[in-house]
């Protein structure tokens, strides 16, 4: 009896595609409002304008606890070398509620919304 792949040469490709789609559909995903996307997509090396200064994202760290994913960015000011932390919390449920990020440095703690961040 010939192998199934000999009868249907595209069978393994289709099987792989279906497997990928099924895996994607069944996995738990963090759901957030569209407005929160910019703060979640920052990568190391990205420059942003925030609080009238240009900052470089130096590290990105994710922590999960009790249904909440916390994404922390370490920022370094391009102007004066000041170091700050930007924490973005994401609740893993179906609520359509925007949550502000928290900006912390030596001098201040400020609530930051997605619209406060400009990519440079």
Buried (B, 14 or more C-beta within 10 A) or exposed (E): EEEEEEEEEEEEEEEEEEEEEEEEEEEEEBEBEEEBEBBBEBEEEBBBBBBEBBBBBEEBEEEEEEEBBBBBBBBBBBEEEBEBBBBBBBBBEEEEEEBBBBBBBEEEEBEBBBEBBEEE
